[in-house]
Amino acid sequence: MAAVGNPTLAPNVEYIVITFWDKIYIVCGAAALLLLLLLCMLCILCPECFCRCCVEDEKKRQFQRDSDKSASQRSNASKGSYGSTDSDFMYGSGDIKDSGPIRWMPLDVIREQTTDWSSDASSGQDVISLDRNKKRIGFLPNGSQNGDVHPPGTPPVLEKGEIHFALSYVQTEEKLVIKINEVKDVVLTENQQLISPYVRVCLYRSPKQFFTFRDGGKTEKNITNLEKELKTRMKRPSDVLAYKETFEIPMDLESLKSMTINILLCDMDKFSRHVTLGEISVNLKKANLLNIQEREYSEDFSEPNKENLGTLTLGTSYLPTSEKLYLTVESMKDLRIIDKNSGTTDACVKIYLMYEGKQLKRVKTTVRKNDTNPVFNESFSFDVPQTEIEKVYFSLVICHYNGEKKGTKLIGRIYLGTNFGPEARDFWGSMIQNPRKKIVKTFDISS
């Protein structure tokens, strides 16, 4: 076909006209091809491929190779990094899964595969039950004696401390106002110091008494009648801890007369352990808040009362050859009732593997609903080198799971390790002195 009107065009030649959008499509296609090539190179060169399919195939191949090895070779070859929590269990009868290398950083909650330690005959495991009344005296590997009066990591004891706060009641809005102003003149024993002090406010419903002249049951009223719990922000240690925080709690006049306020001075020490140092108690019926606008208080802290929150039975075992630490949450008894409507508690336990106040790993048991005496029998395994077994410790948080609000409410805590009290140190030392044997003990849950 001859070109008309344009002598520069050659005859009998078909031309293709490229528009602006055609150029855009060509550039995008070239960029996509280049990106695909780059991803393929990264997938081949990177040791930890981010492609899920590649990772799954590699795990299957690795698992097949490991399953062909003997048990002794597997125990030497499958040691993970410090702080990992693989789901393998030395006494279980299932496939061993290796979680791979774990970095030293806080990780998300991991649901472990559970095994049952209740059947000791099937597992071939010796069980040593520590009697709570007959505490064994032994020596830990670090040379310190169990049962010392002041072992390392003993919670500080408050010798002196004063708190300034104010209470008022607004009848028109039916609310109780609590103002935490400041805490001063805090003195601890043995030159110990505060690290992250805060104030916790607990409201309890006082039990009805037929005989008012009997003031008994002061320590018993805090068992199951907790209505509200609040706390201030943590402060840096100083001579005067100025909080200046106000809490407003909706409350009718009838409830006001049956409430008791406990104000506790707490601290979070270097082991991330919450310690109650002292407390004061105010009976709102005797405070007579209706006749005054605001009542100011300046009170000295007294020794905190021990609350009966229930007990938790735990079992631990350590296998030096594979450097595995096992923890079993067996059962709980006499838990405090949290759900007032149903009169029960939906309990679960959060387990934190700690090292020098830092969280290495956290796991969680299943929730046992509508049971104040739940039985778990759930086991978890952690990779801990033998050289670090005295330095790691467990922080166990017992919670009530609120399914409606998708949250949890604290019931109490338990700490296990060589850095804590005589019971925890004796328990941990018995585990180290008796490798491959399960150590079982029942602990009181503390606030």
C-alpha positions as CSV (number, residue, x, y, z in Angstrom):
1,M,0.0,0.0,0.0
2,A,1.5,3.3,-0.9
3,A,1.7,6.0,1.7
4,V,-0.3,9.1,0.8
5,G,0.7,12.6,1.9
6,N,3.9,11.5,3.6
7,P,6.9,10.8,1.2
8,T,9.2,9.6,4.0
9,L,7.1,6.4,4.6
10,A,8.3,3.4,2.6
11,P,5.7,1.7,0.4
12,N,4.3,-1.7,1.0
13,V,5.2,-1.6,4.7
14,E,2.7,-2.0,7.6
15,Y,3.4,0.3,10.5
16,I,2.3,-0.2,14.2
17,V,1.6,3.0,16.1
18,I,2.5,2.8,19.9
19,T,0.3,5.1,22.0
20,F,1.2,6.5,25.5
21,W,-0.7,3.8,27.4
22,D,1.1,1.1,25.3
23,K,4.4,2.4,26.5
24,I,3.1,2.3,30.2
25,Y,2.1,-1.3,29.8
26,I,5.5,-2.3,28.4
27,V,7.4,-0.5,31.3
28,C,5.1,-2.2,33.9
29,G,5.6,-5.6,32.4
30,A,9.4,-5.2,32.3
31,A,9.3,-4.0,36.0
32,A,7.2,-7.0,37.0
33,L,9.5,-9.4,35.3
34,L,12.6,-7.8,36.9
35,L,10.8,-8.0,40.4
36,L,10.0,-11.7,39.8
37,L,13.7,-12.4,39.0
38,L,14.8,-10.6,42.1
39,L,12.4,-12.6,44.3
40,C,13.7,-15.8,42.9
41,M,17.3,-14.8,43.6
42,L,16.4,-13.8,47.2
43,C,14.5,-17.1,47.7
44,I,17.5,-19.1,46.6
45,L,20.2,-17.1,48.4
46,C,18.3,-16.3,51.7
47,P,18.7,-19.1,54.3
48,E,15.3,-18.3,55.8
49,C,13.0,-18.1,52.9
50,F,9.9,-16.0,53.4
51,C,7.8,-17.9,50.9
52,R,5.5,-20.1,52.9
53,C,5.4,-22.9,50.3
54,C,9.2,-23.2,50.2
55,V,9.4,-23.2,54.0
56,E,6.8,-25.9,54.4
57,D,8.5,-28.1,51.8
58,E,11.8,-27.6,53.5
59,K,10.4,-28.4,56.9
60,K,8.8,-31.6,55.6
61,R,12.1,-32.7,54.1
62,Q,14.0,-31.8,57.3
63,F,11.5,-33.7,59.4
64,Q,11.8,-36.7,57.2
65,R,15.6,-36.6,57.5
66,D,15.4,-36.2,61.3
67,S,12.9,-39.1,61.7
68,D,15.4,-41.4,60.1
69,K,18.1,-40.7,62.7
70,S,18.5,-42.5,66.0
71,A,17.2,-41.0,69.3
72,S,20.7,-40.2,70.5
73,Q,21.6,-38.4,67.3
74,R,18.3,-36.5,67.4
75,S,18.9,-35.3,70.9
76,N,22.3,-33.9,69.9
77,A,21.3,-32.5,66.6
78,S,18.0,-30.9,67.4
79,K,19.0,-28.5,70.2
80,G,17.3,-25.2,69.6
81,S,18.4,-21.8,70.6
82,Y,17.9,-20.6,74.1
83,G,14.4,-19.6,74.9
84,S,12.5,-21.6,72.3
85,T,9.5,-23.7,73.3
86,D,9.1,-26.6,70.9
87,S,6.3,-28.9,71.4
88,D,8.4,-32.1,71.8
89,F,8.2,-34.0,75.1
90,M,10.8,-36.4,76.3
91,Y,8.3,-38.8,77.8
92,G,5.6,-38.4,75.2
93,S,4.9,-40.7,72.3
94,G,4.6,-38.5,69.3
95,D,6.5,-36.8,66.6
96,I,9.1,-34.3,67.6
97,K,8.8,-30.9,66.1
98,D,11.7,-28.4,66.2
99,S,10.7,-24.8,66.3
100,G,14.0,-23.7,64.9
101,P,16.3,-20.9,66.0
102,I,14.6,-18.4,68.3
103,R,16.0,-14.9,68.8
104,W,16.2,-13.1,72.1
105,M,13.1,-11.0,71.9
106,P,9.5,-11.1,73.2
107,L,7.3,-13.2,71.0
108,D,3.6,-13.7,70.6
109,V,1.6,-16.2,72.5
110,I,2.2,-19.7,71.3
111,R,-0.3,-22.5,71.9
112,E,1.7,-25.6,72.7
113,Q,0.7,-29.2,72.1
114,T,-0.1,-30.6,75.5
115,T,0.8,-33.9,77.0
116,D,-0.4,-35.6,80.2
117,W,2.0,-36.1,83.1
118,S,-0.7,-37.6,85.3
119,S,0.1,-41.1,84.2
120,D,3.6,-41.6,85.6
121,A,3.6,-45.4,84.9
122,S,3.2,-44.9,81.1
123,S,5.9,-42.2,81.0
124,G,8.4,-44.1,83.0
125,Q,9.1,-41.0,85.1
126,D,10.0,-40.8,88.7
127,V,8.0,-38.3,90.7
128,I,9.2,-36.5,93.7
129,S,6.5,-34.7,95.7
130,L,7.8,-31.9,98.0
131,D,5.9,-31.7,101.2
132,R,4.9,-28.2,102.1
133,N,5.3,-28.8,105.8
134,K,8.6,-30.6,105.6
135,K,10.9,-28.4,103.6
136,R,14.1,-30.1,102.5
137,I,17.4,-28.4,103.3
138,G,19.9,-28.7,100.5
139,F,22.5,-26.7,98.6
140,L,21.9,-25.1,95.2
141,P,24.6,-25.2,92.6
142,N,25.5,-21.6,93.3
143,G,26.5,-22.5,96.8
144,S,23.6,-20.8,98.7
145,Q,21.6,-22.8,101.1
146,N,17.9,-23.4,100.8
147,G,15.8,-21.9,103.5
148,D,18.1,-19.0,104.3
149,V,16.5,-16.2,106.2
150,H,17.5,-13.6,103.6
151,P,18.2,-15.4,100.3
152,P,19.0,-13.5,97.2
153,G,16.0,-11.9,95.6
154,T,13.9,-11.7,98.8
155,P,11.1,-9.2,98.4
156,P,11.8,-5.9,100.2
157,V,10.1,-5.3,103.5
158,L,8.6,-1.9,104.2
159,E,9.7,-0.4,107.5
160,K,8.2,3.0,107.1
161,G,6.0,4.8,104.6
162,E,3.2,7.4,104.5
163,I,0.4,8.0,101.9
164,H,-1.8,11.1,101.4
165,F,-5.1,10.6,99.7
166,A,-8.7,11.9,99.8
167,L,-12.2,10.5,99.6
168,S,-15.4,12.1,98.6
169,Y,-18.9,11.0,97.5
170,V,-21.0,13.0,95.0
171,Q,-24.7,12.2,95.8
172,T,-26.2,13.8,92.7
173,E,-24.1,11.6,90.4
174,E,-23.8,8.7,92.8
175,K,-20.1,8.2,92.4
176,L,-17.2,7.7,94.7
177,V,-14.1,9.8,94.1
178,I,-10.7,8.6,95.2
179,K,-7.7,10.9,94.9
180,I,-4.2,9.4,95.3
181,N,-2.0,12.4,96.0
182,E,1.5,11.3,97.1
183,V,3.6,8.7,99.0
184,K,6.6,9.8,101.0
185,D,9.1,8.8,103.7
186,V,9.4,5.2,102.3
187,V,12.1,3.2,104.0
188,L,12.9,-0.4,103.1
189,T,15.0,-3.0,105.0
190,E,18.6,-3.8,104.3
191,N,19.2,-0.7,102.2
192,Q,16.9,-1.9,99.5
193,Q,15.4,0.6,97.1
194,L,12.2,1.0,95.1
195,I,12.4,0.4,91.4
196,S,9.0,1.1,89.8
197,P,6.5,1.9,92.6
198,Y,2.8,2.2,92.1
199,V,-0.4,2.3,94.2
200,R,-3.1,-0.3,93.8
201,V,-6.7,0.5,95.0
202,C,-9.0,-2.4,95.8
203,L,-12.7,-2.2,96.7
204,Y,-14.2,-5.0,98.8
205,R,-17.7,-5.6,99.8
206,S,-17.8,-6.1,103.5
207,P,-19.6,-9.2,104.7
208,K,-22.7,-8.8,106.7
209,Q,-22.2,-9.4,110.5
210,F,-24.9,-10.1,112.9
211,F,-22.8,-9.1,115.9
212,T,-21.1,-5.7,115.2
213,F,-19.0,-5.8,118.4
214,R,-17.0,-8.6,116.9
215,D,-14.3,-7.3,114.6
216,G,-13.1,-10.7,113.5
217,G,-12.7,-11.7,109.9
218,K,-10.5,-8.8,108.9
219,T,-8.3,-11.0,106.9
220,E,-11.2,-13.2,105.6
221,K,-13.3,-10.4,104.0
222,N,-10.9,-10.1,101.1
223,I,-11.2,-13.7,99.9
224,T,-14.1,-13.5,97.4
225,N,-15.6,-10.1,97.8
226,L,-13.4,-8.0,95.5
227,E,-15.6,-5.6,93.5
228,K,-13.1,-3.3,91.8
229,E,-9.4,-3.0,91.3
230,L,-7.5,0.1,90.0
231,K,-3.9,1.2,90.0
232,T,-1.8,4.3,89.3
233,R,1.0,4.7,86.9
234,M,4.5,3.6,87.9
235,K,6.8,6.3,89.1
236,R,10.6,6.7,89.3
237,P,11.9,6.3,92.8
238,S,12.2,9.6,94.7
239,D,11.8,11.0,98.2
240,V,8.2,12.0,97.4
241,L,6.2,10.0,94.9
242,A,3.6,12.5,93.6
243,Y,0.9,10.5,91.7
244,K,-1.9,13.1,91.6
245,E,-4.4,10.7,90.1
246,T,-8.2,10.6,90.6
247,F,-10.5,7.6,90.2
248,E,-14.3,7.9,89.9
249,I,-16.3,4.8,90.6
250,P,-20.1,4.7,90.1
251,M,-21.7,3.6,93.3
252,D,-25.1,4.0,94.9
253,L,-25.7,5.0,98.5
254,E,-26.5,1.5,99.7
255,S,-23.4,0.0,98.3
256,L,-21.3,2.8,99.7
257,K,-22.1,1.7,103.3
258,S,-20.9,-1.9,102.6
259,M,-17.6,-1.1,101.0
260,T,-14.1,-1.2,102.3
261,I,-11.1,0.3,100.4
262,N,-7.7,-1.2,100.6
263,I,-4.8,1.0,99.3
264,L,-1.6,-0.9,98.6
265,L,1.9,0.3,97.9
266,C,3.4,-2.0,95.3
267,D,6.7,-2.2,93.4
268,M,7.9,-4.1,90.3
269,D,11.5,-5.2,91.0
270,K,14.4,-6.0,88.7
271,F,12.9,-9.5,88.1
272,S,9.7,-8.0,86.8
273,R,8.0,-9.3,89.9
274,H,5.1,-7.4,91.4
275,V,5.6,-7.1,95.2
276,T,3.1,-5.7,97.7
277,L,5.0,-3.6,100.3
278,G,2.2,-2.2,102.6
279,E,-1.4,-1.4,102.8
280,I,-4.0,0.6,104.6
281,S,-7.7,0.0,104.9
282,V,-10.7,2.4,105.1
283,N,-14.2,1.4,106.0
284,L,-16.5,3.7,104.0
285,K,-19.4,3.2,106.5
286,K,-17.2,4.7,109.2
287,A,-15.8,7.4,107.0
288,N,-19.1,9.2,106.9
289,L,-18.6,10.8,103.5
290,L,-22.1,12.1,103.2
291,N,-21.7,14.9,105.8
292,I,-18.5,16.4,104.4
293,Q,-17.4,17.6,100.9
294,E,-14.0,15.8,101.0
295,R,-12.1,13.9,103.7
296,E,-8.3,13.9,103.5
297,Y,-6.2,11.1,104.9
298,S,-2.6,10.9,105.9
299,E,-1.9,7.3,107.0
300,D,1.1,5.1,107.6
301,F,1.4,1.8,105.7
302,S,1.0,-1.4,107.7
303,E,2.1,-5.0,106.8
304,P,-0.1,-6.3,104.0
305,N,-2.6,-9.1,104.8
306,K,-2.2,-12.3,102.9
307,E,-5.2,-13.1,100.7
308,N,-6.5,-16.6,100.2
309,L,-6.5,-16.7,96.4
310,G,-6.2,-20.5,96.0
311,T,-3.4,-23.0,95.3
312,L,-1.7,-24.2,92.1
313,T,0.0,-27.5,91.7
314,L,3.0,-27.5,89.4
315,G,5.5,-30.1,88.1
316,T,9.0,-29.4,86.6
317,S,11.7,-31.6,85.2
318,Y,15.1,-30.8,83.5
319,L,16.9,-33.1,81.0
320,P,20.6,-32.1,80.9
321,T,21.5,-34.2,77.8
322,S,19.0,-32.4,75.5
323,E,18.9,-29.2,77.7
324,K,15.1,-29.3,77.9
325,L,13.1,-27.7,80.7
326,Y,9.6,-29.0,81.2
327,L,6.8,-27.3,83.1
328,T,3.4,-28.9,83.8
329,V,0.4,-27.0,85.1
330,E,-1.5,-29.8,86.9
331,S,-4.5,-28.3,88.8
332,M,-5.8,-25.5,90.9
333,K,-8.0,-25.4,94.0
334,D,-10.2,-22.9,95.9
335,L,-9.8,-20.1,93.3
336,R,-11.4,-16.8,94.1
337,I,-14.7,-16.3,92.5
338,I,-14.5,-13.6,89.8
339,D,-17.8,-13.9,87.9
340,K,-20.4,-12.8,90.5
341,N,-23.3,-13.6,88.2
342,S,-22.4,-17.3,87.8
343,G,-20.5,-17.7,91.0
344,T,-17.5,-19.3,89.2
345,T,-14.2,-18.6,87.5
346,D,-13.0,-19.2,84.0
347,A,-9.3,-19.9,84.8
348,C,-6.2,-20.0,82.6
349,V,-2.5,-19.7,83.3
350,K,-0.1,-17.5,81.4
351,I,3.5,-18.7,81.6
352,Y,6.5,-16.4,81.0
353,L,10.1,-17.7,80.7
354,M,12.2,-14.8,82.0
355,Y,15.9,-14.0,82.1
356,E,17.2,-11.0,84.1
357,G,13.8,-9.3,84.0
358,K,13.4,-9.8,80.2
359,Q,10.7,-12.0,78.7
360,L,12.1,-14.8,76.5
361,K,9.0,-16.8,75.8
362,R,5.3,-16.9,76.8
363,V,2.7,-19.6,76.5
364,K,-0.8,-20.1,77.8
365,T,-2.9,-23.0,78.9
366,T,-6.5,-23.6,77.8
367,V,-9.4,-21.9,79.6
368,R,-11.3,-24.1,82.2
369,K,-14.7,-22.5,82.3
370,N,-17.1,-22.5,85.3
371,D,-14.7,-24.3,87.6
372,T,-13.0,-23.0,90.8
373,N,-11.0,-26.3,91.1
374,P,-9.8,-26.8,87.5
375,V,-7.6,-29.6,86.3
376,F,-5.2,-28.8,83.4
377,N,-2.5,-31.5,83.1
378,E,-0.9,-29.4,80.3
379,S,2.9,-29.5,79.7
380,F,5.2,-27.1,78.0
381,S,8.9,-27.5,77.0
382,F,11.6,-24.9,76.8
383,D,15.2,-25.0,75.4
384,V,17.5,-23.8,78.3
385,P,21.2,-24.4,78.3
386,Q,22.6,-26.1,81.3
387,T,24.8,-23.2,82.1
388,E,21.8,-20.9,82.3
389,I,19.4,-23.1,84.3
390,E,20.1,-21.1,87.5
391,K,19.5,-17.7,85.8
392,V,16.2,-18.3,84.1
393,Y,12.9,-18.3,86.0
394,F,9.2,-18.6,85.5
395,S,6.5,-15.9,86.0
396,L,3.1,-17.5,86.1
397,V,0.0,-15.3,85.9
398,I,-3.3,-16.8,86.9
399,C,-6.2,-15.1,85.1
400,H,-9.9,-15.1,84.7
401,Y,-10.9,-15.2,81.0
402,N,-13.8,-12.9,80.2
403,G,-15.2,-14.2,76.9
404,E,-17.6,-11.3,76.4
405,K,-15.0,-8.5,76.6
406,K,-12.2,-10.6,75.0
407,G,-9.9,-10.0,77.9
408,T,-8.5,-11.4,81.1
409,K,-8.7,-10.3,84.8
410,L,-5.8,-11.0,87.1
411,I,-6.3,-13.4,90.0
412,G,-2.7,-13.8,91.3
413,R,0.9,-14.7,90.5
414,I,3.5,-17.3,91.2
415,Y,7.3,-17.0,90.7
416,L,9.7,-19.9,90.3
417,G,13.5,-19.8,90.3
418,T,16.6,-19.4,92.4
419,N,16.1,-15.7,92.8
420,F,12.9,-15.9,94.9
421,G,11.7,-17.1,98.3
422,P,12.6,-20.3,100.1
423,E,9.8,-22.4,98.7
424,A,10.5,-21.4,95.1
425,R,14.3,-21.9,95.6
426,D,13.9,-25.3,97.2
427,F,11.6,-26.3,94.4
428,W,14.0,-25.2,91.7
429,G,17.0,-26.6,93.5
430,S,15.3,-30.0,93.8
431,M,14.7,-30.0,90.1
432,I,18.4,-29.3,89.4
433,Q,19.6,-31.9,91.9
434,N,17.3,-34.6,90.5
435,P,17.6,-34.5,86.7
436,R,15.1,-36.5,84.6
437,K,12.8,-36.6,87.6
438,K,9.5,-34.8,87.9
439,I,9.3,-32.5,91.0
440,V,5.8,-31.7,92.1
441,K,4.7,-29.1,94.6
442,T,1.6,-27.0,95.5
443,F,2.0,-23.3,95.8
444,D,-0.2,-20.6,97.3
445,I,-1.3,-18.0,94.7
446,S,-0.2,-14.5,95.8
447,S,-1.4,-11.1,94.7
